[in-house]
């Protein structure tokens, strides 16, 4: 059981406060970048997530890069951080131009706010940010105290949640010790509970004075740190003897079908009990998606997703937290077949049917999760949904098609018949340890 009180996150209102936006649109808009600007974003110095990098590479020639406003916000956070960090005036100027173009697309300039409401907007923005900063600082203090009482301050955190890019951003933005900054710049470095609380305190201290898009990046990192600390600072359980190894636990079998595809694209997977958030990862890896867009589950007419990603801050928003809902909580107790929906990429609109097929006998020699079988390759990302995918297949399989060469070059080669269950299993076990590097700005 967690030894800490819950922190009250206000992700929706805080996100609007730091950017000035009323709502994050799920529709894609074109960001025009010239060849030099694309090189700047792709050379590794800005450290953008792979999903954004892939979208930029896909826009060949003079084609604009299609981003959701959430992806634009995420890109802006990295551009701002690098612009502040670089000492190269030419690079800084180029990054400023990119940022201004993103800013224009998002419509987040405070100057655009009517003068009669600007003062109220600034006051409310300052209040929300100060309130959240105070809450984070208080939480970090309590976390350190609790860890001290339990004697676990110097315990290493097994799965430190911050991605490589997030660590680099924090090393630039935070006023923490030189030792901690050095650790942030390294990859695969273990952090202790005390160091994680120091990072949280550093974010709380610097949060109010940062640029709005930097505040969004800090907010994502802070949420990860808090969740990590909640899972790490727990009361030890008393045991009369050595722990018994778990010999079982139910195995859940699901049939995943990508709707409206013919021949059907499908996977059959087996997993142990986990959150819907983790099931999302299993689906992504088994299907072959790259986790570059938003997602949600629809179960008996109710939406399940990560409120941090989906909540626009509107009063009528209703979404059950998928990071806290387990498979065992939503499935029928009698073990009967049960179907529910999973939507990925609200722009392309990939709809999946997830069919619970029951609980097969656990194989003591098997490692879970695993992909039992499946058929056909996953469509490329950003191909335009099922209609776009059909047109894409028609073009690449017909050398006489007007767009054959263009689509073939865009995809890098694609065989719709290929699927390897063993490779899918390996991908599921590898998982997406840093997947919110790609999606948390959404």
C-alpha positions in Angstrom: 0.0 0.0 0.0 1.3 3.5 -0.8 2.6 5.4 2.1 1.8 8.7 0.5 -1.3 10.9 0.0 -2.5 11.5 -3.5 -1.6 14.7 -5.3 -4.5 16.6 -6.9 -3.5 17.1 -10.5 -5.3 19.7 -12.5 -4.0 18.7 -15.9 -6.8 20.1 -18.0 -7.0 23.5 -16.4 -3.2 23.8 -16.1 -2.7 22.8 -19.7 -5.0 25.6 -20.8 -3.5 28.0 -18.4 0.1 27.6 -19.6 -0.8 27.7 -23.3 -3.9 29.9 -23.4 -5.8 27.3 -25.4 -9.4 26.4 -24.7 -9.2 22.9 -26.3 -6.7 20.6 -27.9 -8.0 19.6 -31.3 -7.6 16.0 -32.5 -7.6 17.1 -36.1 -4.4 17.4 -38.0 -3.1 20.7 -39.4 -0.2 21.3 -41.8 3.1 22.7 -40.5 5.2 23.9 -43.4 8.9 23.3 -43.0 11.7 23.9 -45.5 14.5 21.5 -46.1 16.9 23.3 -43.7 14.3 23.4 -40.9 13.6 19.7 -41.3 17.3 19.0 -41.0 17.5 21.0 -37.8 14.7 19.0 -36.3 16.1 15.6 -37.5 19.8 16.0 -36.7 19.3 14.9 -33.1 20.2 18.1 -31.4 16.6 19.0 -30.6 15.9 15.4 -29.4 12.3 15.2 -30.6 10.4 12.0 -30.0 10.6 9.3 -32.7 6.9 9.7 -33.6 7.4 13.4 -34.5 10.6 12.6 -36.3 8.8 9.9 -38.4 6.1 12.3 -39.3 8.6 14.9 -40.5 10.5 12.3 -42.5 7.3 11.1 -44.1 6.6 14.6 -45.5 8.9 14.4 -48.5 9.7 17.4 -50.7 7.6 20.4 -50.2 4.7 18.5 -48.5 3.7 20.0 -45.2 4.0 17.9 -42.0 0.6 16.9 -40.7 0.3 17.2 -36.9 -2.4 17.3 -34.3 -2.4 20.4 -32.1 -1.2 18.0 -29.3 1.8 17.0 -31.4 2.5 20.6 -32.2 2.5 21.5 -28.5 4.9 18.6 -27.9 7.2 19.7 -30.7 7.1 23.3 -29.4 8.3 22.3 -26.0 11.4 20.7 -27.4 12.0 23.5 -29.8 11.8 26.1 -27.0 14.1 24.1 -24.8 16.8 23.8 -27.5 16.5 27.4 -28.5 17.2 28.5 -24.9 20.1 26.1 -24.6 21.9 26.6 -27.8 24.7 29.2 -28.2 24.6 29.1 -32.0 22.8 32.3 -33.1 21.9 30.9 -36.5 20.3 27.8 -35.0 18.5 29.9 -32.4 17.1 32.1 -35.2 15.9 29.1 -37.1 14.3 27.5 -34.1 12.6 30.8 -33.3 11.1 30.8 -36.8 9.8 27.2 -36.4 8.4 28.0 -33.0 6.6 31.1 -34.3 5.0 29.1 -37.1 3.8 26.5 -34.6 2.5 29.2 -32.3 0.5 30.7 -35.2 -1.1 27.4 -35.9 -2.0 26.8 -32.3 -3.3 30.4 -31.9 -1.7 30.7 -28.4 -0.3 34.2 -28.5 -1.4 36.1 -25.4 -1.5 39.2 -27.6 -4.5 37.7 -29.4 -6.4 37.7 -26.1 -8.9 40.6 -26.0 -7.4 43.4 -23.9 -10.5 43.5 -21.6 -9.8 39.8 -20.6 -6.1 39.7 -20.7 -5.6 40.8 -17.1 -8.1 38.2 -15.9 -6.5 35.5 -18.0 -3.0 36.3 -16.6 -4.3 36.4 -13.0 -6.0 33.0 -13.4 -3.0 31.5 -15.1 -0.7 32.7 -12.4 -3.0 31.3 -9.7 -3.3 27.9 -11.2 0.4 27.5 -11.8 1.3 28.7 -8.3 -1.2 26.4 -6.8 0.1 23.4 -8.7 3.7 24.3 -8.0 2.9 24.5 -4.3 1.2 21.2 -4.3 4.1 19.5 -6.1 6.6 21.0 -3.6 4.5 19.9 -0.7 4.2 16.4 -2.2 8.0 16.1 -2.8 8.7 17.0 0.8 6.2 14.5 2.2 7.6 11.8 -0.1 11.2 12.4 1.1 10.0 12.3 4.8 8.1 9.1 4.2 11.1 7.5 2.5 13.3 8.5 5.4 10.9 7.0 7.9 10.9 3.8 6.0 14.7 3.8 5.6 14.5 3.6 1.8 15.6 7.0 0.6 18.7 5.6 -1.1 16.9 2.7 -2.7 17.2 2.7 -6.5 14.0 3.0 -8.5 13.6 -0.1 -10.7 11.8 1.5 -13.6 12.7 5.2 -13.6 10.0 6.7 -15.8 11.6 9.7 -17.5 12.7 9.2 -21.1 16.1 10.2 -22.5 14.7 13.4 -24.0 12.9 14.3 -20.8 16.1 13.9 -18.8 17.9 16.1 -21.2 15.3 18.8 -20.9 15.3 18.7 -17.1 19.1 18.9 -17.1 18.8 22.2 -19.0 15.8 23.7 -17.2 16.3 22.7 -13.5 18.4 24.3 -10.9 19.5 21.0 -9.3 23.0 19.8 -8.2 25.7 19.3 -10.7 25.8 15.6 -9.8 22.1 15.2 -10.5 22.4 17.1 -13.8 25.2 14.8 -14.8 23.1 11.8 -14.1 20.2 13.3 -16.1 22.5 13.6 -19.2 23.4 9.9 -19.1 21.2 7.1 -20.4 20.1 4.1 -18.4 21.3 5.6 -15.1 19.7 4.4 -11.9 18.0 7.1 -9.7 17.3 6.8 -6.0 14.0 7.8 -4.3 15.8 10.8 -2.8 17.0 11.9 -6.2 13.5 11.6 -7.7 12.1 13.8 -4.9 14.9 16.3 -5.6 13.8 16.4 -9.3 10.2 17.0 -8.3 11.2 19.8 -5.9 13.3 21.3 -8.7 10.4 21.3 -11.1 8.2 22.9 -8.4 10.7 25.6 -7.9 11.4 26.5 -11.5 7.9 25.8 -12.9 6.4 29.3 -12.5 9.2 31.1 -14.3 9.4 28.9 -17.4 8.0 29.4 -20.9 4.5 28.0 -21.3 5.6 25.1 -23.5 8.4 24.3 -21.2 5.9 24.3 -18.4 4.0 21.6 -20.3 7.1 19.5 -20.6 7.8 19.9 -16.9 4.3 19.0 -16.0 4.5 15.7 -17.9 7.8 14.9 -16.2 6.3 15.9 -12.8 3.3 13.6 -13.2 5.6 10.7 -14.1 7.8 11.3 -11.0 4.8 11.5 -8.7 3.4 8.2 -10.1 6.8 6.6 -9.7 7.1 7.8 -6.1 3.6 6.5 -5.3 4.7 3.1 -6.4 8.1 3.1 -4.8 7.3 4.4 -1.3 5.3 1.6 0.2 5.0 0.2 3.7 7.0 -3.1 3.9 4.8 -6.2 4.5 5.7 -8.5 7.4 6.5 -12.1 6.5 6.9 -15.1 8.8 9.2 -16.7 6.4 10.6 -16.6 2.8 8.3 -15.4 0.1 6.5 -18.0 -1.9 6.9 -17.7 -5.6 3.8 -17.1 -7.5 2.9 -20.2 -9.5 0.0 -18.8 -11.4 -2.5 -16.1 -11.8 -5.1 -16.0 -14.6 -4.2 -15.7 -18.2 -6.6 -13.6 -20.4 -6.9 -14.3 -24.1 -8.0 -11.6 -26.5 -8.7 -11.6 -30.2 -7.9 -8.1 -31.7 -9.4 -7.3 -35.1 -8.8 -4.1 -37.1 -12.3 -3.3 -38.2 -13.4 -2.9 -41.9 -10.2 -4.5 -43.2 -10.5 -7.2 -45.8 -8.8 -9.6 -45.6 -9.0 -9.0 -41.9 -5.9 -7.9 -40.0 -6.0 -9.6 -36.6 -4.0 -10.8 -33.6 -4.7 -13.3 -30.8 -2.8 -12.5 -27.6 -2.5 -13.8 -24.1 -1.7 -11.6 -21.1 -1.8 -11.6 -17.3 -3.9 -9.2 -15.4 -2.8 -5.6 -15.9 -4.3 -2.1 -16.3 -6.0 -1.1 -19.5 -3.1 1.3 -20.0 -0.8 -1.7 -20.2 -3.2 -3.6 -22.4 -3.0 -0.6 -24.8 0.8 -1.2 -24.9 0.3 -4.9 -25.6 -2.2 -4.1 -28.5 0.2 -1.5 -30.0 3.1 -3.9 -30.0 1.1 -7.0 -31.2 -0.6 -5.1 -34.0 2.6 -3.3 -35.1 1.5 0.3 -34.4 4.1 2.9 -33.3 2.0 4.5 -30.5 2.3 7.9 -32.2 -1.3 9.1 -31.6 -4.1 9.2 -29.0 -6.1 6.2 -28.0 -9.1 5.2 -25.9 -11.2 2.2 -25.0 -14.9 2.1 -25.2 -16.5 -0.5 -22.9 -20.2 -0.8 -22.5 -20.7 2.8 -23.7 -18.1 4.3 -21.4 -14.8 5.9 -22.3 -11.6 4.6 -20.7 -8.3 6.5 -21.2 -5.6 8.5 -19.5 -7.2 11.7 -18.3 -3.9 13.5 -18.5 -3.9 12.9 -22.3 -7.6 13.1 -23.1 -9.0 15.7 -20.6 -9.6 19.0 -22.3 -10.8 20.5 -19.0 -14.4 20.7 -20.0 -17.0 20.1 -17.3 -18.8 17.5 -19.5 -15.7 15.4 -20.0 -16.1 11.9 -18.8 -13.4 9.3 -19.1 -12.6 6.5 -16.6 -8.9 6.4 -15.8 -7.3 3.5 -17.8 -4.1 3.7 -15.8 -6.0 2.6 -12.7 -8.5 0.2 -14.2 -7.5 -3.5 -14.5 -8.6 -6.0 -17.0 -10.1 -8.1 -14.2 -12.4 -5.2 -13.3 -14.1 -4.9 -16.7 -14.4 -8.5 -17.8 -17.4 -10.7 -16.9 -16.8 -12.9 -13.8 -18.4 -15.9 -15.6 -15.7 -16.0 -18.2 -18.1 -15.6 -21.1 -17.0 -13.9 -24.4 -17.0 -10.1 -24.1 -16.3 -7.6 -26.8 -15.3 -3.9 -26.4 -13.7 -1.2 -28.6 -10.3 0.3 -28.9 -9.7 3.4 -31.0 -6.3 4.5 -32.1 -5.4 7.8 -33.9 -8.5 9.9 -33.8 -7.5 11.5 -37.1 -7.2 8.3 -39.2 -9.8 6.6 -36.9 -8.4 3.0 -36.6 -11.2 1.0 -34.8 -10.4 -2.3 -33.2 -12.7 -4.9 -31.8 -11.2 -6.5 -28.7 -12.9 -9.9 -28.0 -12.2 -11.6 -24.7 -12.2 -15.3 -25.5 -11.7 -16.6 -21.9 -9.0 -17.7 -19.6 -6.9 -20.6 -21.0 -4.9 -22.8 -18.7 -1.6 -21.2 -17.8 1.5 -22.8 -19.3 4.1 -22.9 -16.4 6.9 -22.9 -19.0 5.5 -19.9 -21.0 6.4 -16.3 -20.4 3.6 -13.7 -20.7 2.6 -11.6 -22.6 2.6 -13.5 -25.9 1.1 -13.3 -29.3 -0.4 -16.7 -30.2 -1.2 -16.1 -33.8 -2.4 -13.4 -36.3 -2.7 -12.5 -39.9 -1.5 -9.7 -42.2 0.7 -6.7 -41.6 -0.3 -3.6 -39.7 -1.1 -0.6 -42.0 1.5 2.2 -42.0 0.9 5.1 -39.7 -0.8 8.3 -41.1 -1.9 6.5 -44.3 -5.4 7.9 -43.9 -7.5 5.2 -42.1 -9.0 2.2 -43.9 -10.0 4.2 -47.1 -6.4 5.6 -47.4 -4.9 2.2 -46.7 -7.0 0.6 -49.5 -5.8 3.4 -51.9 -2.2 2.9 -50.7 -2.4 -0.9 -51.3 -3.8 -0.3 -54.8 -1.0 2.1 -55.6 1.9 0.1 -54.4 0.7 -3.2 -56.0 0.1 -1.6 -59.4 3.3 -0.3 -61.1 1.1 1.5 -63.6 -0.7 3.5 -60.9 0.0 7.3 -61.1 1.2 7.4 -57.4 3.0 4.0 -57.4 6.5 5.4 -57.1 5.6 8.1 -54.6 3.8 5.7 -52.2 6.4 3.1 -52.5 9.1 5.6 -51.6 7.0 6.9 -48.7 6.4 3.5 -47.2 10.0 2.2 -47.8 8.4 -1.0 -49.1 5.4 -2.8 -47.7 4.2 -6.4 -47.8 0.6 -6.7 -46.6 0.8 -10.4 -46.2 3.6 -10.5 -43.7 3.1 -11.3 -40.1 5.4 -13.0 -37.5 3.8 -14.1 -34.2 7.2 -14.7 -32.6 8.4 -11.2 -33.5 5.1 -9.7 -32.2 5.7 -11.6 -28.9 9.2 -10.2 -28.6 7.8 -6.7 -29.2 5.1 -7.2 -26.6 7.7 -8.2 -24.0 9.9 -5.3 -24.9 7.0 -3.0 -24.5 7.0 0.8 -24.6 8.9 1.8 -21.4 9.0 5.5 -22.5 5.8 5.7 -24.5 4.6 9.0 -22.9 7.6 10.6 -24.4 5.5 10.5 -27.6 2.0 11.1 -26.3 1.8 12.9 -23.0 1.5 16.3 -24.6 -1.8 15.2 -26.2 
